[in-house]
Amino acid sequence: VKFSPEAHHIFGYGAEFETSSAAIEACVHPADRARVEETFLAAVKAQVAYSDDYRIVRPNGEVRWIHSRGRTRWDERDRMNFFTGLIIDITERKAATRAVEESEARFRQISEALPQLVWTAHPSGGVDYLSPQWVSYTGISESTQLINGWLDLAVHPEDRARVAAHWVGALAGKHPYDIEYRLKAADGTYRWFKARATAITSAAGETLYWFGTSTDIDDAITARLNFERNVDGSPAILWITELDGSCTYLSRQWYDYTGQSNEEALGFGWLDATHPDDKARAGQIFVNANAKQLPFYTEYRLRTRDGQYRWAIDAGNPRYDKDGKYCGYAGTVIDVHDRKMAEIRSEAERQKFEAIFVDSAASMALLRGPEFIFEKVNPRYKALLGNRELLGTPMFTALPEVRGLPFEGYMREVFATGTPYVAKELAVKLIRRPGGEPETTYLDFTYSRVEDGEGRPYGIYIHAVEVSDQVLAREALK
């Protein structure tokens, strides 16, 4: 047998190697020797080309894989003349092939152990593998569903166009592949699945294949639909967020109220429906609460579908799973525009009254409850009584000079019946200056009952005007 220098190198010998048939056969791995001989002799006998892969053992004990192929040359009498062939060291290729095979075996073992339906697809999008779980669920052979067969045979007719468009968009890199659709089971029923896929890329960023899973979420979808049917009748808008604060659910009332679409509102898009002057504040309140996992309450103006802004209350509480792990927030939004506007009008009226109360030329006071505790007095009233400290003190404690006079009886009658008491030019002895003696003072005054928001007696309002100068002048004229 004649060997080329490269053949000597592959076998691990120098030029001194005895290249006899026996010596070469001795280099073949013992586990492969019988098969190699059988394959070679069969090719010679059949007068066909010989080709085989086998292991050799080098003198240093190293095992190498080689590919050997050749052909027998025959003379004109059909007798074997000689045999020519070549050998190629394929150790690295074999190792790579074995690694791929082992990787594929591991992939199949893992994919078949997963509860999800696993699938892979070519970079172009044609499905080239469906796990046994997928085949078992659909009851349709894998080969029938490859490429685009799964779309036509297993996906609900009402979902096909949407699923196909989403898959095309994902292949084009426009968005991740993440979609929910109904998949037909072997018994003909449909269940909801959530499908996700990611592109597996090379070091250079080239897509090698797509790996995807489809997870049965029918029970969750059914529960969600039941939940939505129940909350659709609620006057409040319900919402749910995830750990990062992004909104993943808004009840139908939000979309009816704001006119936003699902795509516009979810995530943090709901903030776009708040008034520009309230947006930053409302967003920051939620972000701060989410960071601390605390309940929150805020008010802001919300844009309606006709472009108007109405006041709303937004309140949320942290939600937790069965193990006590924080999951995000759940909350409600309620329209309180009419109440808010009433409060604003009430505040405006209060401020108006406050201005009149403070600046009035009359002496005014508000007494609270049947104890007639001074709750509010204006500067004129305080000056009338020598600038004494009155607030928080019952009237007949703060003004000992009128204790025992009929005034208390008048006030109790007004408090009980609601009928005002009116006096004209009534002479009253009052202490007008600190440490002084009571002075006769003439007053026109009225006691009126004040009621709370539910019509119950709250206190007494005193409106008094000093008329001492007029009375004394008239007496002098007489």
Stockholm file with secondary structure:
# STOCKHOLM 1.0

chainA/1-478         VKFSPEAHHIFGYGAEFETSSAAIEACVHPADRARVEETFLAAVKAQVAYSDDYRIVRPNGEVRWIHSRGRTRWDERDRMNFFTGLIIDITERKAATRAVEESEARFRQISEALPQLVWTAHPSGGVDYLSPQWVSYTGISESTQLINGWLDLAVHPEDRARVAAHWVGALAGKHPYDIEYRLKAADGTYRWFKARATAITSAAGETLYWFGTSTDIDDAITARLNFERNVDGSPAILWITELDGSCTYLSRQWYDYTGQSNEEALGFGWLDATHPDDKARAGQIFVNANAKQLPFYTEYRLRTRDGQYRWAIDAGNPRYDKDGKYCGYAGTVIDVHDRKMAEIRSEAERQKFEAIFVDSAASMALLRGPEFIFEKVNPRYKALLGNRELLGTPMFTALPEVRGLPFEGYMREVFATGTPYVAKELAVKLIRRPGGEPETTYLDFTYSRVEDGEGRPYGIYIHAVEVSDQVLAREALK
#=GR chainA/1-478 SS CCCCHHHHHHHTCCTTCCCCHHHHHHHBCHHHHHHHHHHHHHHHHHTCCEEEEEEEECTTSCEEEEEEEEEEEECTTSCEEEEEEEEEECHHHHHHHHHHHHHHHHHHHHHHHSSSEEEEECTTSCEEEECHHHHHHHTSCHHHHTBTHHHHHTBCTTTHHHHHHHHHHHHTTSSCEEEEEEEECTTSCEEEEEEEEEEEECTTSCEEEEEEEEEECHHHHHHHHHHHHHHTTCSSEEEEECTTSCEEEECHHHHHHHCCCHHHHTBTGGGGGBCHHHHHHHHHHHHHHHHHTCCEEEEEEEECTTSCEEEEEEEEEEEECTTCCEEEEEEEEEECHHHHHHHHHHHHHHHHHHHHHHHCSSEEEEEETTTTEEEEECHHHHHHTTTCCCTTSBHHHHCGGGTTSTHHHHHHHHHHHCCCEEEEEEEEEEECSTTCCEEEEEEEEEEEEEECTTSCEEEEEEEEEECHHHHHHHHHHC
#=GC SS_cons         CCCCHHHHHHHTCCTTCCCCHHHHHHHBCHHHHHHHHHHHHHHHHHTCCEEEEEEEECTTSCEEEEEEEEEEEECTTSCEEEEEEEEEECHHHHHHHHHHHHHHHHHHHHHHHSSSEEEEECTTSCEEEECHHHHHHHTSCHHHHTBTHHHHHTBCTTTHHHHHHHHHHHHTTSSCEEEEEEEECTTSCEEEEEEEEEEEECTTSCEEEEEEEEEECHHHHHHHHHHHHHHTTCSSEEEEECTTSCEEEECHHHHHHHCCCHHHHTBTGGGGGBCHHHHHHHHHHHHHHHHHTCCEEEEEEEECTTSCEEEEEEEEEEEECTTCCEEEEEEEEEECHHHHHHHHHHHHHHHHHHHHHHHCSSEEEEEETTTTEEEEECHHHHHHTTTCCCTTSBHHHHCGGGTTSTHHHHHHHHHHHCCCEEEEEEEEEEECSTTCCEEEEEEEEEEEEEECTTSCEEEEEEEEEECHHHHHHHHHHC
//
